[in-house]
Amino acid sequence: MGLFKKSGLEDERITNLKNKIYAEVYILVMAIAVISILFKYFINDFDIEGIATELIILFSSAVYFLYRSTRLGVFSAEIEMHDRENKWSQQKKNLVGSITFGVVIALVFGTNSAVQYADGMIQSIYYFLLTAAASLLIYLPFLLIFIIGGNEILKKNSEKSINRMLKDESGDIDEKY
């Protein structure tokens, strides 16, 4: 019958344009999901159950993108190209970003604790320092392990995929689609 059979010849320009359109649609869907989250979150009095679907969509698409880019070897290739073109390597940027984000979280939590729960100036300084230090001890190692360690694991798996594809010369089964 051949109703769902793909033709053997495809114009590369058309394929690239279709991929560009798919990428634009993906960005549009993600933007709509983020706008929907913000709208529902503030309209429904900060109700997390109302935005669960959008959060699942955002999280699952990010996980799928990481999986596919690692599986096809794109992840390590992008890191290699980034490291060639920039002064700071991707690993240094992740390290600085993790530390900065951890310090910002600690400062926000410390400030919140000092403003909301302290009665006087000395107590607010104490609450700020205590909460900020505790937040740094909790969040900074987690962020470093999660971001830098996760990035290294993904890079290693991506390099293994590239080596396997080069060895097999067949690549990923889904790569041709």
Number of C-alpha atoms within 10 A of each C-alpha: 4 6 5 6 7 9 7 5 6 9 7 9 9 10 11 11 11 12 12 12 12 12 12 12 12 13 12 12 14 16 13 13 18 16 13 14 19 14 13 17 16 10 10 13 9 13 12 13 11 15 19 12 13 17 16 11 14 16 12 12 14 11 12 11 13 15 16 15 19 23 21 22 25 18 22 23 17 14 15 14 12 14 14 11 9 9 9 12 16 18 16 12 12 17 16 13 16 22 18 13 15 23 18 15 17 25 19 16 20 23 18 17 20 24 16 10 12 16 10 11 11 11 13 20 17 16 22 24 18 16 21 25 16 15 20 20 13 13 18 20 14 15 19 18 14 13 16 20 14 13 18 15 12 20 22 16 19 24 20 17 21 21 14 15 16 11 10 10 9 10 18 16 8 8 10 6 6
